């Protein structure tokens, strides 16, 4: 269990201080009391409190002096609630200029005080999450590279730049973007590139993994909630869409959202407002919405798992990430780059790739795409000790041998000769599906194509009657 939150009360009225201390303890908070500025400074030399309740008039000086010191040393990390007496409005105004979170006039109702503390805790939590997100994104964008010499990747980089220019000239939020592609193709990297290519690069980038959010909390996490909206909602809280402000919200695996929440997301996209759970108030949304999925959205719409109107609203601008096996020489290019990056990270000499290793990398089908390649290179870099990496060190399965035209498919007597190309393709797909128990991913691996390519060919031949077996992930 996490430790109770700590509140520092700087107050010289002993009776009031004891009443506050008792009420906060009943609410599960730890309260330290300082009767003077000197006591408060001594306590602030220890562990940082989660909030400060600060009286303006103290025996040894003004609470404004302490507020100024707190802001100088700790920035806005610690929320400060100012307690003012009648006629001290000027002090309250000065306190707000020094970035106090709020102020309350004495005499203070203890229940109102508790509500205000809950409010600043919620605001502080959102600010910390956003600052963490900004720092993480700044670190990530420093090394943001979208490598690839394949024509498709060159075109994708151009699309990102054009979309960035489009955003710069837009009067309001730019149109939503839907990024399609198999797991591990770099959909999240494309979303970051879009963010970095436009005028919102210095604004928040909020990554929401829709497949990972708990189903019972997903509505509150995305759209926010008011105090008491459900049992554990002890205070009001901004949702992730609202917290992104005028930055970017990346809805990763958006097709995994429960169908009942898809309507609420559609309303956000249509009206550009969000309503917190338990609230009747609409709040404006100015964030750029970028979504991604590794599913085939048309198939999900046909099955009723994805709302058609939401799909059409998200699919204003679509970007399809190609599977790694279709990127030709980019495979070796990425492998070398990953090897150099990982060697630097672990303080090892950068290993080279032998021609046999390059051939093995190019021949492999890469069902896990770029993510699988990166994980593979991390393993071999750590085990190589700086020595050249050969094909054996990669430990990749050998490429499947293609059957000769004289051999019957899957060991049957009749060959493919005499069949048209379309007939032969349909026959091979049927037999691969039969051999794998209609497992589309495994059948695609056996035939040496991607799952999306397999789905396309199945639709072409009228064989797409199996359930979608795609997983979640970027």
C-alpha positions in Angstrom: 0.0 0.0 0.0 1.2 3.5 -0.8 2.0 5.9 2.1 -0.7 8.4 3.1 -0.3 11.9 1.6 1.4 14.4 3.8 0.1 18.0 4.4 2.1 20.7 6.0 -0.2 23.2 7.9 1.5 26.5 8.7 -0.9 28.1 11.2 -0.4 29.8 14.6 -4.0 29.5 15.9 -3.6 26.3 18.0 -7.4 25.5 18.2 -7.9 25.8 14.5 -4.7 23.8 13.8 -5.8 20.9 16.0 -9.3 20.8 14.3 -7.7 20.7 10.9 -5.2 18.0 12.0 -8.0 15.9 13.4 -10.2 16.2 10.2 -7.3 15.4 7.8 -6.3 12.3 9.9 -9.9 11.1 9.6 -9.6 11.5 5.8 -6.5 9.4 5.8 -4.0 12.2 5.5 -0.9 12.9 7.6 -0.7 16.4 8.9 2.3 18.2 10.3 1.7 21.6 12.0 4.1 24.5 12.1 3.2 27.5 14.2 5.9 29.9 12.8 7.8 30.4 9.6 10.9 29.1 11.3 9.2 25.8 12.2 7.9 25.5 8.6 11.4 26.1 7.1 12.8 23.4 9.4 10.1 20.9 8.4 10.6 21.7 4.7 14.2 20.6 5.1 12.9 17.0 5.5 10.7 15.0 3.1 8.6 17.2 0.7 4.9 17.4 1.6 2.2 16.7 -0.9 0.5 20.0 -0.1 1.0 23.1 2.1 -1.8 25.0 3.9 -0.3 28.4 4.5 -1.7 31.2 6.7 -0.8 34.7 5.6 -0.2 36.2 9.1 2.3 34.5 11.3 4.2 35.6 14.4 7.6 35.9 12.7 6.6 37.2 9.2 4.3 36.9 6.2 3.3 33.6 4.6 4.1 35.3 1.3 7.8 35.1 2.1 7.6 31.3 2.6 5.5 30.9 -0.6 8.2 32.8 -2.5 10.9 30.5 -1.1 8.9 27.4 -1.9 8.4 28.5 -5.5 12.1 29.5 -5.8 13.4 26.1 -4.6 10.7 23.7 -5.8 9.0 25.4 -8.6 5.3 24.6 -8.9 5.7 20.9 -7.8 4.1 21.5 -4.4 0.6 22.8 -4.3 0.0 25.6 -1.8 -3.4 26.5 -0.4 -3.4 30.0 1.1 -5.6 30.7 4.2 -6.5 34.4 4.4 -8.5 36.4 7.0 -11.2 39.0 6.2 -9.6 42.1 4.6 -6.5 40.3 3.3 -7.7 40.1 -0.3 -4.5 42.0 -1.4 -2.4 39.2 0.1 -4.5 36.6 -1.7 -3.9 38.3 -5.0 -0.2 38.4 -4.4 -0.2 34.8 -3.4 -1.9 33.8 -6.7 0.7 35.7 -8.6 3.3 33.6 -6.8 1.5 30.5 -8.2 -0.5 29.5 -5.1 -3.0 26.8 -6.1 -6.0 28.5 -4.5 -7.0 30.5 -1.5 -9.7 30.2 1.2 -11.1 32.9 3.4 -11.4 32.4 7.2 -13.5 31.2 9.0 -13.0 28.0 7.0 -15.4 25.1 6.9 -13.4 21.9 7.3 -15.4 20.0 4.7 -14.8 22.8 2.2 -11.1 22.7 3.1 -11.0 18.9 2.4 -12.7 19.4 -1.0 -10.1 22.1 -1.9 -7.2 19.7 -0.8 -8.7 16.9 -3.0 -8.9 19.3 -5.9 -5.2 20.4 -5.7 -4.1 16.8 -5.3 -6.0 16.0 -8.5 -4.5 19.0 -10.4 -1.0 18.2 -9.1 -1.3 14.6 -10.2 -2.3 15.6 -13.8 0.5 18.2 -13.9 3.1 15.6 -12.8 1.9 13.1 -15.4 2.1 15.8 -18.1 5.5 16.9 -17.1 6.7 13.3 -17.0 5.2 12.8 -20.5 6.8 16.0 -21.8 10.3 15.0 -20.4 9.9 11.5 -21.8 8.9 12.8 -25.2 11.7 15.4 -25.3 14.2 12.7 -24.6 12.6 10.4 -27.2 12.4 13.2 -29.8 16.1 14.0 -29.4 16.9 10.7 -31.1 13.8 10.5 -33.2 14.7 9.1 -36.6 12.5 7.5 -39.2 15.1 5.4 -41.0 14.4 3.7 -44.3 15.5 4.1 -48.0 12.6 2.0 -49.4 10.3 4.2 -51.6 7.4 3.5 -49.3 9.3 4.9 -46.3 10.5 7.9 -48.2 6.9 8.6 -49.1 5.8 8.2 -45.5 8.3 10.8 -44.4 7.0 13.2 -47.0 3.4 12.6 -45.8 4.4 13.4 -42.2 6.0 16.7 -43.4 3.0 17.6 -45.5 0.6 16.9 -42.6 2.8 19.1 -40.3 2.5 22.0 -42.8 -1.2 21.4 -43.0 -1.5 21.7 -39.2 0.5 24.9 -39.2 -2.0 26.5 -41.5 -5.1 25.1 -39.8 -7.4 27.6 -38.0 -8.6 24.9 -35.6 -7.5 21.4 -34.6 -6.2 19.5 -37.7 -8.2 16.5 -39.1 -7.7 13.2 -37.3 -5.2 10.7 -38.6 -5.6 6.9 -38.6 -2.3 4.9 -38.8 -2.7 1.3 -39.9 -0.2 -1.5 -39.8 0.8 -4.8 -38.2 2.1 -5.0 -34.7 5.7 -3.7 -34.5 5.7 -1.7 -37.7 6.3 1.6 -35.9 2.9 3.2 -35.7 3.8 4.9 -32.5 7.0 6.3 -34.1 4.9 7.7 -37.0 2.6 9.4 -34.5 5.6 11.0 -32.8 6.9 12.1 -36.1 3.6 13.7 -37.0 3.7 15.5 -33.6 7.3 16.6 -34.1 6.7 17.8 -37.7 4.0 20.4 -36.8 3.7 23.5 -34.7 2.5 21.4 -31.7 5.9 19.8 -31.2 6.4 21.7 -27.8 2.9 20.8 -26.6 2.0 17.5 -24.7 2.0 14.2 -26.5 -0.3 11.8 -24.6 0.0 8.2 -25.5 -3.1 6.2 -24.6 -2.8 2.4 -25.0 -6.5 1.5 -25.4 -5.8 -2.2 -25.2 -4.1 -1.9 -21.8 -6.6 0.3 -20.0 -8.7 -1.6 -17.4 -12.2 -1.9 -18.7 -13.8 -0.7 -15.5 -11.6 2.5 -15.5 -11.2 3.2 -19.2 -14.0 5.8 -19.3 -12.7 7.8 -16.4 -9.1 7.6 -17.7 -10.0 8.9 -21.1 -12.8 11.4 -20.4 -12.2 12.3 -16.7 -14.6 12.1 -13.8 -16.1 14.3 -11.1 -15.9 13.6 -7.4 -18.3 10.8 -6.5 -18.9 9.6 -10.1 -18.0 6.1 -8.9 -16.9 4.5 -5.6 -13.1 5.3 -5.9 -13.6 8.8 -7.4 -12.6 10.7 -4.3 -11.9 13.9 -6.3 -12.5 15.5 -9.7 -9.9 14.5 -12.3 -9.2 15.5 -15.9 -9.2 12.8 -18.5 -6.2 12.1 -20.8 -7.9 13.7 -23.7 -8.6 16.9 -21.8 -5.1 16.9 -20.1 -3.5 16.9 -23.6 -4.6 20.5 -23.9 -3.6 21.7 -27.4 -1.1 19.0 -28.0 -1.6 15.5 -29.4 -3.6 12.5 -28.1 -2.3 9.2 -29.6 -5.0 6.6 -29.3 -3.0 3.4 -29.8 -5.1 0.3 -30.7 -8.2 2.4 -30.8 -10.2 -0.5 -32.2 -9.9 -2.2 -28.8 -12.2 0.4 -27.1 -15.5 -1.1 -25.9 -18.3 -0.4 -28.3 -20.2 1.7 -25.8 -17.3 4.1 -25.4 -16.8 4.4 -29.2 -19.9 6.5 -29.3 -18.5 8.9 -26.7 -15.2 9.2 -28.5 -17.1 9.9 -31.7 -19.0 12.7 -29.9 -15.6 14.2 -28.8 -14.4 14.1 -32.4 -17.6 15.6 -33.8 -18.3 18.3 -31.2 -14.7 18.9 -30.1 -15.9 18.8 -26.4 -15.6 16.3 -23.7 -17.9 15.6 -20.8 -16.4 14.1 -17.6 -18.1 11.1 -16.0 -20.7 12.3 -13.6 -20.7 15.9 -15.0 -23.2 17.8 -17.1 -20.7 20.4 -18.3 -19.0 20.2 -21.7 -15.3 21.1 -21.8 -13.7 22.2 -25.1 -11.1 19.9 -26.6 -8.4 21.4 -28.8 -6.0 18.3 -29.0 -5.1 16.7 -32.3 -6.4 13.2 -32.4 -4.1 10.5 -33.9 -5.3 6.9 -33.8 -3.7 3.6 -34.7 -4.8 0.0 -35.0 -3.2 -3.3 -36.1 -6.6 -4.7 -37.1 -8.3 -4.5 -40.4 -11.0 -1.9 -39.6 -13.3 -2.8 -42.4 -13.5 -6.4 -41.1 -14.2 -5.2 -37.6 -16.9 -2.9 -38.9 -18.5 -5.8 -40.7 -18.4 -7.9 -37.5 -19.9 -5.0 -35.4 -16.8 -4.7 -33.3 -16.0 -1.2 -34.6 -18.6 1.5 -35.2 -18.7 2.5 -38.9 -19.3 6.2 -38.1 -16.2 6.3 -35.8 -14.1 4.5 -38.4 -15.1 7.0 -41.1 -14.5 10.0 -38.7 -11.0 8.7 -37.7 -10.1 7.8 -41.3 -10.0 11.3 -42.6 -6.3 10.9 -43.3 -4.9 7.3 -43.4 -1.3 6.2 -43.2 -0.5 2.5 -43.7 2.8 1.3 -42.2 4.4 -1.5 -44.4 5.5 -4.8 -42.8 9.3 -5.1 -42.4 9.5 -8.0 -44.9 8.3 -5.7 -47.7 11.0 -3.1 -47.1 13.9 -4.8 -48.9 17.3 -3.5 -48.0 15.9 -1.5 -45.1 16.1 -4.7 -43.0 19.9 -4.7 -43.0 20.0 -0.9 -42.7 17.9 -1.0 -39.5 19.8 -4.0 -38.1 23.1 -2.1 -38.4 21.6 1.0 -36.9 20.1 -1.0 -34.0 23.4 -2.7 -33.4 25.3 0.6 -33.2 22.7 2.2 -30.9 22.6 -0.8 -28.5 26.4 -1.1 -28.5 26.6 2.6 -27.4 24.0 2.0 -24.7 25.8 -0.9 -23.2 29.3 0.5 -23.7 30.4 -2.2 -26.2 32.2 -1.9 -29.5 29.8 -1.9 -32.4 29.7 -5.3 -34.1 29.7 -5.7 -37.8 27.3 -8.0 -39.8 28.8 -10.7 -42.1 27.4 -11.1 -45.6 25.8 -14.4 -44.5 24.1 -12.6 -41.6 22.8 -9.9 -43.9 21.4 -12.6 -46.2 19.7 -14.4 -43.3 18.2 -11.2 -42.1 16.8 -10.4 -45.6 15.4 -14.0 -46.0 13.5 -14.1 -42.7 9.8 -13.2 -42.8 9.8 -11.0 -39.6 6.3 -11.7 -38.2 7.1 -9.3 -35.4 8.3 -6.6 -37.8 10.7 -3.8 -36.6 10.1 -4.5 -32.9 11.2 -8.2 -33.4 14.3 -7.0 -35.3 15.3 -4.6 -32.5 14.9 -7.2 -29.8 17.0 -9.7 -31.9 19.8 -7.2 -32.4 19.8 -6.4 -28.6 20.3 -10.1 -27.8 23.1 -10.6 -30.4 24.9 -7.4 -29.5 25.0 -8.4 -25.8 26.2 -11.9 -26.7 28.7 -11.0 -29.4 31.1 -9.0 -27.2 31.9 -6.8 -30.1 32.8 -9.7 -32.5 31.3 -9.8 -36.0 27.8 -11.2 -36.1 27.4 -14.1 -38.4 24.2 -16.0 -39.5 24.6 -18.6 -36.8 24.6 -16.0 -34.0 21.2 -14.7 -35.2 19.6 -18.1 -34.6 16.9 -17.3 -37.2 14.8 -20.2 -38.5 15.8 -21.2 -42.1 13.6 -19.8 -44.9 11.0 -22.4 -46.0 11.8 -24.2 -49.2 9.5 -23.5 -52.1 7.9 -26.6 -53.5 8.8 -27.5 -57.1 6.1 -27.3 -59.7 6.2 -31.0 -60.1 5.4 -31.7 -56.5 1.8 -31.7 -55.4 0.8 -29.1 -53.0 1.1 -30.2 -49.4 2.3 -33.6 -50.6 -0.7 -34.4 -52.8 -0.3 -36.2 -56.1 -1.4 -33.5 -58.5 0.9 -30.6 -59.3 0.2 -26.9 -59.9 1.0 -27.2 -63.5 -2.1 -26.8 -65.6 -3.7 -24.3 -63.1 -3.9 -20.6 -63.7 -2.0 -18.3 -61.4 -5.3 -17.3 -59.6 -6.3 -20.9 -59.2 -2.9 -21.9 -57.9 -2.9 -19.0 -55.4 -6.4 -19.9 -54.1 -5.4 -23.6 -53.8 -2.3 -22.8 -51.8 -4.2 -20.5 -49.4 -7.0 -23.1 -48.9 -4.4 -25.8 -48.1 -2.4 -23.5 -45.8 -5.6 -22.7 -43.9 -6.6 -26.3 -43.6 -3.1 -27.3 -42.4 -3.2 -24.7 -39.7 -6.7 -25.1 -38.5 -7.7 -21.7 -40.1 -5.0 -19.8 -38.1 -4.5 -16.9 -40.5 -1.2 -15.7 -38.9 0.4 -19.2 -39.0 -0.9 -19.8 -42.6 0.6 -16.4 -43.6 4.0 -17.4 -42.1 4.0 -20.7 -43.9 3.3 -19.0 -47.2 5.9 -16.3 -46.5 3.5 -13.4 -46.6 2.3 -10.9 -44.0 -1.0 -11.4 -42.3 -2.5 -8.3 -44.0 -1.4 -9.6 -47.4 -2.9 -12.9 -46.5 -6.2 -11.2 -45.5 -6.2 -9.3 -48.8 -5.7 -12.5 -50.8 -8.4 -14.3 -48.8 -10.9 -11.6 -49.5 -9.9 -11.6 -53.2 -10.7 -15.3 -53.4 -13.8 -15.2 -51.1 -12.1 -17.2 -48.4 -12.3 -14.5 -45.6 -14.7 -16.4 -43.4 -12.4 -17.0 -40.4 -12.4 -14.7 -37.3 -9.8 -12.0 -37.1 -6.9 -13.4 -35.0 -4.9 -10.3 -34.8 -3.4 -9.3 -31.4 -3.0 -5.9 -29.9 0.1 -3.8 -29.6 1.7 -1.2 -31.8 
